[in-house]
């Protein structure tokens, strides 16, 4: 039964992801059509955000690895 629920949740997430992507694409197209943004500006901002997010993810992963390795070195008192 758990597998059925998991598969249903994944299907729901795929549907939500599709609709979010569709809305985002529509908003971008409207902004470009109205001359408020260019596709190059959007691509540049996407690249900036991707770089920032990648940096944060990498930093978090390194910190997590450091904490985990230090915890393994701590010996119990008992």
DSSP file (Angstrom, degrees, kcal/mol; ACC not computed):
  #  RESIDUE AA STRUCTURE BP1 BP2  ACC     N-H-->O    O-->H-N    N-H-->O    O-->H-N    TCO  KAPPA ALPHA  PHI   PSI    X-CA   Y-CA   Z-CA
    1    1 A X     >        0   0    0      0, 0.0     4,-2.1     0, 0.0     5,-0.2   0.000 360.0 360.0 360.0 -36.7    0.0    0.0    0.0
    2    2 A X  H  >  +     0   0    0      1,-0.2     4,-2.4     2,-0.2     5,-0.2   0.875 360.0  54.1 -62.5 -36.6    2.9    2.4    0.8
    3    3 A X  H  > S+     0   0    0      2,-0.2     4,-2.6     1,-0.2    -1,-0.2   0.894 106.7  51.0 -64.9 -39.4    4.2    1.9   -2.8
    4    4 A X  H  > S+     0   0    0      2,-0.2     4,-2.3     1,-0.2    -1,-0.2   0.919 111.4  48.0 -63.4 -43.6    0.9    2.9   -4.3
    5    5 A X  H  X S+     0   0    0     -4,-2.1     4,-2.4     2,-0.2    -2,-0.2   0.897 111.8  50.0 -64.0 -40.2    0.8    6.0   -2.1
    6    6 A X  H  X S+     0   0    0     -4,-2.4     4,-2.4     2,-0.2    -2,-0.2   0.918 110.8  48.5 -64.5 -43.7    4.4    6.8   -3.1
    7    7 A X  H  X S+     0   0    0     -4,-2.6     4,-2.2     1,-0.2    -2,-0.2   0.896 111.8  50.4 -63.3 -40.3    3.7    6.4   -6.8
    8    8 A X  H  X S+     0   0    0     -4,-2.3     4,-2.3     2,-0.2    -2,-0.2   0.906 110.2  49.6 -64.5 -41.7    0.5    8.6   -6.5
    9    9 A X  H  X S+     0   0    0     -4,-2.4     4,-2.5     2,-0.2    -2,-0.2   0.902 110.1  50.7 -65.0 -40.6    2.6   11.3   -4.7
   10   10 A X  H  X S+     0   0    0     -4,-2.4     4,-2.3     2,-0.2    -1,-0.2   0.905 109.8  50.3 -63.1 -41.0    5.2   11.2   -7.5
   11   11 A X  H  X S+     0   0    0     -4,-2.2     4,-2.0     2,-0.2    -2,-0.2   0.908 110.3  50.2 -63.0 -41.5    2.5   11.5  -10.1
   12   12 A X  H  X S+     0   0    0     -4,-2.3     4,-2.6     1,-0.2    -2,-0.2   0.911 110.1  50.4 -62.3 -42.5    1.1   14.5   -8.3
   13   13 A X  H  X S+     0   0    0     -4,-2.5     4,-2.8     1,-0.2    -2,-0.2   0.890 108.7  52.0 -63.8 -39.1    4.5   16.1   -8.1
   14   14 A X  H  X S+     0   0    0     -4,-2.3     4,-2.4     2,-0.2    -1,-0.2   0.903 110.7  48.1 -63.3 -40.0    5.0   15.6  -11.8
   15   15 A X  H  X S+     0   0    0     -4,-2.0     4,-2.4     2,-0.2    -2,-0.2   0.921 112.8  47.3 -66.5 -43.8    1.7   17.3  -12.5
   16   16 A X  H  X S+     0   0    0     -4,-2.6     4,-2.7     2,-0.2     5,-0.2   0.916 112.0  51.0 -62.6 -43.2    2.5   20.2  -10.2
   17   17 A X  H  X S+     0   0    0     -4,-2.8     4,-2.4     1,-0.2    -2,-0.2   0.911 109.7  50.3 -61.0 -43.1    5.9   20.5  -11.8
   18   18 A X  H  X S+     0   0    0     -4,-2.4     4,-2.4     2,-0.2    -2,-0.2   0.935 112.6  45.9 -60.4 -47.4    4.4   20.6  -15.3
   19   19 A X  H  X S+     0   0    0     -4,-2.4     4,-2.6     2,-0.2    -2,-0.2   0.896 112.5  50.4 -66.1 -39.8    1.9   23.3  -14.3
   20   20 A X  H  X S+     0   0    0     -4,-2.7     4,-2.6     2,-0.2    -1,-0.2   0.909 111.9  48.1 -63.1 -41.5    4.6   25.4  -12.6
   21   21 A X  H  X S+     0   0    0     -4,-2.4     4,-2.5    -5,-0.2    -2,-0.2   0.906 111.5  50.5 -64.5 -41.7    6.8   25.1  -15.7
   22   22 A X  H  X S+     0   0    0     -4,-2.4     4,-2.3     2,-0.2    -2,-0.2   0.925 112.2  46.2 -62.4 -46.2    3.9   26.0  -17.9
   23   23 A X  H  X S+     0   0    0     -4,-2.6     4,-2.6     2,-0.2     5,-0.2   0.925 113.1  49.8 -63.2 -45.1    3.0   29.1  -15.8
   24   24 A X  H  X S+     0   0    0     -4,-2.6     4,-2.4     1,-0.2    -2,-0.2   0.919 111.1  49.2 -61.2 -43.6    6.7   30.2  -15.7
   25   25 A X  H  X S+     0   0    0     -4,-2.5     4,-2.4     1,-0.2    -1,-0.2   0.908 111.4  49.6 -62.1 -42.0    7.0   29.8  -19.4
   26   26 A X  H  X S+     0   0    0     -4,-2.3     4,-2.3     2,-0.2    -2,-0.2   0.914 110.5  49.6 -63.8 -43.6    3.9   31.9  -20.0
   27   27 A X  H  X S+     0   0    0     -4,-2.6     4,-2.6     2,-0.2    -2,-0.2   0.921 111.6  49.0 -62.9 -43.6    5.0   34.6  -17.7
   28   28 A X  H  X S+     0   0    0     -4,-2.4     4,-2.5     1,-0.2     5,-0.2   0.930 110.7  50.2 -61.6 -45.0    8.4   34.8  -19.4
   29   29 A X  H  X S+     0   0    0     -4,-2.4     4,-2.6     1,-0.2    -1,-0.2   0.897 111.8  48.0 -61.4 -40.7    6.8   34.9  -22.9
   30   30 A X  H  X S+     0   0    0     -4,-2.3     4,-2.2     2,-0.2     6,-0.2   0.927 111.8  49.2 -65.7 -44.9    4.4   37.8  -21.8
   31   31 A X  H  <>S+     0   0    0     -4,-2.6     5,-2.2     1,-0.2     6,-1.1   0.895 114.6  45.2 -62.3 -40.1    7.3   39.8  -20.2
   32   32 A X  H ><5S+     0   0    0     -4,-2.5     3,-1.2    -5,-0.2    -2,-0.2   0.917 111.8  52.1 -68.5 -43.2    9.4   39.4  -23.4
   33   33 A X  H 3<5S+     0   0    0     -4,-2.6    -2,-0.2     1,-0.3    -1,-0.2   0.849 109.7  49.5 -62.3 -34.3    6.4   40.2  -25.6
   34   34 A X  T 3<5S-     0   0    0     -4,-2.2    -1,-0.3    -5,-0.2    -2,-0.2   0.512 114.4-119.0 -83.1  -3.9    5.8   43.4  -23.7
   35   35 A X  T < 5S+     0   0    0     -3,-1.2    -3,-0.2    -4,-0.3    -2,-0.1   0.664  80.4 121.7  77.6  16.0    9.5   44.3  -23.9
   36   36 A X  S   <S+     0   0    0     -5,-2.2     2,-0.3    -6,-0.2    -4,-0.2   0.801  80.6  10.7 -80.8 -29.3   10.0   44.3  -20.2
   37   37 A X        -     0   0    0     -6,-1.1     2,-0.3    -9,-0.1    -2,-0.3  -0.966  69.4-135.8-141.8 157.2   12.7   41.7  -20.4
   38   38 A X     >  -     0   0    0     -2,-0.3     4,-2.0    -3,-0.1     5,-0.2  -0.777  28.0-116.8-107.9 161.7   14.8   40.1  -23.0
   39   39 A X  H  > S+     0   0    0     -2,-0.3     4,-2.5     1,-0.2     5,-0.2   0.838 117.4  56.7 -64.9 -30.9   15.5   36.4  -23.3
   40   40 A X  H  > S+     0   0    0      2,-0.2     4,-2.5     1,-0.2    -1,-0.2   0.902 105.6  50.0 -66.1 -40.5   19.2   37.2  -22.8
   41   41 A X  H  > S+     0   0    0      2,-0.2     4,-2.4     1,-0.2    -2,-0.2   0.907 112.2  47.8 -63.0 -41.3   18.5   39.0  -19.5
   42   42 A X  H  X S+     0   0    0     -4,-2.0     4,-2.5     2,-0.2    -2,-0.2   0.925 112.1  48.8 -65.6 -44.5   16.5   36.0  -18.3
   43   43 A X  H  X S+     0   0    0     -4,-2.5     4,-2.2     2,-0.2    -2,-0.2   0.896 111.4  50.5 -62.5 -40.3   19.3   33.6  -19.3
   44   44 A X  H  X S+     0   0    0     -4,-2.5     4,-2.3     2,-0.2    -2,-0.2   0.927 111.6  46.9 -63.7 -45.3   21.9   35.8  -17.6
   45   45 A X  H  X S+     0   0    0     -4,-2.4     4,-2.7     1,-0.2     5,-0.2   0.892 110.2  53.5 -64.8 -39.2   19.8   35.9  -14.4
   46   46 A X  H  X S+     0   0    0     -4,-2.5     4,-2.5     1,-0.2    -1,-0.2   0.917 109.1  49.1 -59.9 -42.9   19.3   32.1  -14.5
   47   47 A X  H  X S+     0   0    0     -4,-2.2     4,-2.3     2,-0.2    -2,-0.2   0.913 111.1  49.7 -63.8 -43.2   23.0   31.6  -14.8
   48   48 A X  H  X S+     0   0    0     -4,-2.3     4,-2.4     1,-0.2    -2,-0.2   0.943 113.2  45.9 -59.4 -49.0   23.6   33.9  -11.8
   49   49 A X  H  X S+     0   0    0     -4,-2.7     4,-2.8     1,-0.2     5,-0.2   0.880 111.3  52.4 -64.6 -38.2   21.1   32.2   -9.7
   50   50 A X  H  X S+     0   0    0     -4,-2.5     4,-2.7    -5,-0.2    -1,-0.2   0.912 109.8  49.1 -63.5 -42.5   22.4   28.8  -10.7
   51   51 A X  H  X S+     0   0    0     -4,-2.3     4,-2.2     2,-0.2    -2,-0.2   0.928 113.5  46.4 -61.9 -45.8   25.9   29.8   -9.7
   52   52 A X  H  X S+     0   0    0     -4,-2.4     4,-2.3     2,-0.2    -2,-0.2   0.929 114.3  46.8 -63.0 -45.6   24.7   31.1   -6.3
   53   53 A X  H  X S+     0   0    0     -4,-2.8     4,-2.7     1,-0.2     5,-0.2   0.911 111.4  51.0 -65.1 -42.5   22.6   28.0   -5.6
   54   54 A X  H  X S+     0   0    0     -4,-2.7     4,-2.7    -5,-0.2    -1,-0.2   0.911 109.8  50.9 -60.5 -42.6   25.4   25.6   -6.6
   55   55 A X  H  X S+     0   0    0     -4,-2.2     4,-2.6     2,-0.2    -2,-0.2   0.930 112.0  46.7 -60.0 -46.1   27.8   27.5   -4.3
   56   56 A X  H  X S+     0   0    0     -4,-2.3     4,-2.5     2,-0.2    -2,-0.2   0.900 113.3  48.2 -65.1 -40.9   25.4   27.2   -1.4
   57   57 A X  H  X S+     0   0    0     -4,-2.7     4,-2.4     2,-0.2    -2,-0.2   0.928 113.5  47.3 -65.0 -44.5   24.7   23.5   -2.0
   58   58 A X  H  X S+     0   0    0     -4,-2.7     4,-2.4    -5,-0.2    -2,-0.2   0.913 112.8  49.1 -63.0 -43.0   28.4   22.8   -2.3
   59   59 A X  H  X S+     0   0    0     -4,-2.6     4,-2.5    -5,-0.2    -2,-0.2   0.921 111.8  48.8 -62.8 -44.3   29.2   24.8    0.9
   60   60 A X  H  X S+     0   0    0     -4,-2.5     4,-2.6     1,-0.2    -1,-0.2   0.907 111.0  50.5 -61.7 -42.4   26.4   23.0    2.8
   61   61 A X  H  X S+     0   0    0     -4,-2.4     4,-2.4     2,-0.2    -2,-0.2   0.909 111.3  48.0 -63.7 -42.2   27.6   19.6    1.6
   62   62 A X  H  X S+     0   0    0     -4,-2.4     4,-2.4     2,-0.2    -2,-0.2   0.916 112.7  48.4 -64.7 -43.0   31.2   20.4    2.7
   63   63 A X  H  X S+     0   0    0     -4,-2.5     4,-2.7     2,-0.2    -2,-0.2   0.908 111.5  50.2 -63.4 -41.1   30.0   21.6    6.1
   64   64 A X  H  X S+     0   0    0     -4,-2.6     4,-2.6     2,-0.2    -2,-0.2   0.918 110.9  48.9 -63.3 -43.6   27.9   18.5    6.5
   65   65 A X  H  X S+     0   0    0     -4,-2.4     4,-2.4     2,-0.2    -2,-0.2   0.906 111.9  49.6 -61.8 -41.9   30.8   16.2    5.6
   66   66 A X  H  X S+     0   0    0     -4,-2.4     4,-2.1     2,-0.2    -2,-0.2   0.932 112.7  46.3 -63.5 -46.5   33.0   18.1    8.1
   67   67 A X  H  X S+     0   0    0     -4,-2.7     4,-2.3     1,-0.2    -2,-0.2   0.923 113.2  49.7 -62.5 -44.7   30.5   17.8   10.9
   68   68 A X  H  X S+     0   0    0     -4,-2.6     4,-1.6     1,-0.2    -1,-0.2   0.896 110.8  49.0 -62.7 -41.0   29.9   14.1   10.2
   69   69 A X  H  X S+     0   0    0     -4,-2.4     4,-0.9     1,-0.2    -1,-0.2   0.877 112.1  48.8 -68.8 -35.5   33.6   13.3   10.2
   70   70 A X  H  X S+     0   0    0     -4,-2.1     4,-0.9     1,-0.2     3,-0.3   0.875 108.4  53.6 -70.2 -36.4   34.1   15.2   13.5
   71   71 A X  H  < S+     0   0    0     -4,-2.3     3,-0.4     1,-0.2    -1,-0.2   0.856 105.6  54.2 -65.9 -33.7   31.2   13.4   15.1
   72   72 A X  H  < S+     0   0    0     -4,-1.6    -1,-0.2     1,-0.2    -2,-0.2   0.784 105.7  53.9 -70.0 -25.5   32.8   10.1   14.1
   73   73 A X  H  < S+     0   0    0     -4,-0.9     2,-0.4    -3,-0.3    -1,-0.2   0.700  86.4  96.6 -81.2 -19.9   36.0   11.1   15.8
   74   74 A X     <  -     0   0    0     -4,-0.9     2,-0.4    -3,-0.4    -3,-0.0  -0.577  66.6-150.4 -74.6 125.1   34.2   11.8   19.1
   75   75 A X        -     0   0    0     -2,-0.4    -2,-0.1     1,-0.1    -3,-0.0  -0.798  20.6-109.4 -99.0 138.4   34.4    8.8   21.4
   76   76 A X        -     0   0    0     -2,-0.4    -1,-0.1     1,-0.1     0, 0.0  -0.298  16.9-135.8 -63.1 148.0   31.7    8.2   24.0
   77   77 A X              0   0    0      1,-0.2    -1,-0.1     0, 0.0    -2,-0.0   0.745 360.0 360.0 -76.4 -24.3   32.5    8.8   27.6
   78   78 A X              0   0    0      0, 0.0    -1,-0.2     0, 0.0    -2,-0.1   0.441 360.0 360.0 -94.6 360.0   30.9    5.6   28.8
